[in-house]
Amino acid sequence: MSVSAALVRLTSPIVLRVPGNAARKLHGFARAEAGSMLDLRYAAAASPSPARRALYLRHALDEARHAGLFARAGDDLLARGGRPPVGPPRAEADGLWDRLGELGFVAFVHRGERRGCVRLQAFRDCFASDPRIVAVFDAVLEDERRHEAYTGALLLELAGSPKLARRALRRAAAWEAWRTFRRAGRALVEPLWAILSILTFLTLLPLAWVLRRPVRGSWR
């Protein structure tokens, strides 16, 4: 079991008990699938190979269906709790094709599908008491395993050798880590700026109070 799957199994039973968290997690999956769908549609339009374009398009259609399944499952959980639905997911493409090229794109997708299979299986087990949610995960996992297999074969074909395929995977992993670091940095900038502003204000407040005090007596 991967570290990621182990963490999911350890923390999810507790986290998912918080009201609304299970639905938020399912809608998060829906947004991720919708974003992948957009990148795959772009790949289907940009690839020079008709055969690969067909593979990417089929994959994109699967991701669109997965997004709908997860969104409806999330709304179903909300409805059971008397909460309003969220509706279809909104997502943006990451521009992976233009940034990574076809080989890098396939390596990135293959890593994501391989990791996704492990994590989705772990989450599926966390929802084991809800047959309707389990059925959604089972349907998605069947497709995800097929996606992992075809992208692995395609990666080897595009790279030309197992060694070059492994190199492409390492590059995709490094790029993803850098992207995660940058996103985390942008997310921290605003709260960090607010904290620094408050600390600066509190530090200067005593000085401002001293400077505003009337001067008594004379220095002469």
N, C-alpha and C positions, 0 to 999 in steps of 0.2 A: 504493500500500500504506500502511495506517495505521501509526502509530508502534507501537501495540500488536502488530500482526501482525509488524512488522519485528523487534521484540524477541523474540517467540515463535520466529521463524525463526532468530534469531541465537543464542539461549541454549538452546532446547530440545534440539537435538542433543547438547549436552554434558550438560545436566541429566538427560535421560532415560536416559543410559548408566549412571547410578548405580543399582545394584541396588535394585529396589522402587519407584523414583521414577515409572516409567511407570504402574505399577498404581495408585500413590497419586493420580496425576493423573487417571486414568480414574474412580476412586472419588470424587474431588473433583467431577468433572463430574456424576456420578450424584447426589451430594448437592444440587448446585445445581439440577438438573432436578427433583428431588423437592420442593425448597423452592418452586420456581416452580409446580409442580403444585398445592400446597396453596393458594397465593395465588389461582391461577386458579379453583380449585374454589369458593373464597369469593366471587370475583367472579361466577361463574356463579349463585350463590345470591342475590347482593345486587343485581345489575343490574335496573333497572325494565323493561328491554326484553327480550322473549322472544327476539328475533333475536340480540341480543348475548349473552344467556345461553347460547344454543346455541353461539356462536363460542367463548366462554370455556371451555365444557365440553369441546368438541372439542380445544381447545388443551391443556387440563389432561390429557386422556387421552393426547395425544401426549407430553407431558412425563413422564408416568408410564412410558410405554413407553421413552422415551429413558433414564430413570433405570435401568430394568432392563437395557437394552442395555449401558450403560457399566459398571454394576456387574458384569455377567457377563463383560464383556471384561476388566475389572480382575482378577477372580477367575481368569480363564483365564491371564493373565500370571503371577499368583502360583503357580498350579498348575504351570506350566511350570518355575518356579524351585524347586519343591518346598516352597512356602510354603502355609499354610492360607488358605482363602478368608475374605473380609471379610463377604460376604453382602449382603442388601438395604440400601440407604442409609437413614439416619435424618436427618430434616430437620425444620425448623420454619418456619412461615409468618412472613413479615416484617410482616404487617398493612398491606400497601401500600394496600389499598382504603380502609381507615378513615383512614389518614394523608394520602392524596393525593386522594381522590375519584376518580370514574370517569375524568375527563379526564386527571388527573395519572397515574392508574394505567396508562392506555393509553399515554401518552407514555413512561412509565418502561419498560413492557414493549417498546415499539417500539424504544427506544434499546438495550435489552438484546439484542433479537433481531438488530438490525443489527450491533451489535458482536460478538455471538456468532457470526454467520455468518463474519465475517472471521477471528476467532480460531480457530474450529473448522476452517476450511479450512487455516489455517497448521499447526495440530496434525496434521491429517489428512496433510499432506505430510511431516511429521516421522516419521510411522509408515508411510511409503510401502513399506517393506520387509516389512511384515506384512499380507498380504491380508485376514486376518480382522478386524484392527482397522480397516483402511481401509474395509471393508464397513460397519462400525458407523458410522463418521463419515459415509460417503456417505448412509446411511439417515437419520441425524439431520439432516444438512445439507439434504436435500430438504424436510423438514418445516420447518426453521428459515427457509428462504427464503420458504415460504408464510406462515409466521407474520409475518415482516417485512412482507410485502405487505399482509396483511389488517389488521394493526395500524396501518400507515401510512394506509390508506384510512379506517379507523375513527377514527383521530385527527383527520383532516381533517373527517370528518362531525361529530364531537362538538365540535370547536373552532369550526366554522362558516366558517373562512377559512384560507388558507395562513399568513397573518401570525399569527393566533392559535394555529395549530398549532405554528409555530416558537417562539412564546412559551412554550407548554406544554412543549416539549422543553427549552428553556433552564431552566425552573423544575425540571423533573425532573432535569436534569444538576446543578443547584445543590444540590438536596436529596440526591442520591446522593453528591455530593462531601462534603457535611456529614456524612452518615451514615458514610461511609468514615473521615472524620477522627475522629468520635466513637469508632468501633470501634477504630481504631488507638490512640487515647488510652487506652481501657480496657485494651487488650492491653499497653500499656506501663506502666500504673500499678504492677502487682505487681513486675515486675523492677526498675523505677526505685526503688520503695520499698526493695527489698532492697539495691540498690547504695548508696542514701543511708544506710541503716542501717549497712552495713559501713564506709562512709567515716566516719560519725559515731563509730562504735566505735574505729576506728583513730586518729581525731583525738583522742579523749578518753583513750585508753589511756595515753599518756605522762603526762598530768595525774593520772590515777588512781594511777599508779606513784609519782609524786612525793608525792602526798598520803598514801600508805600508808607512806612511809619514816619511820622513827623520828626524832624531833627530838633532836638532840644539843646539849649545851651550853645556855646561857641567853642570852636577849636582853638581860638587864640587865648 
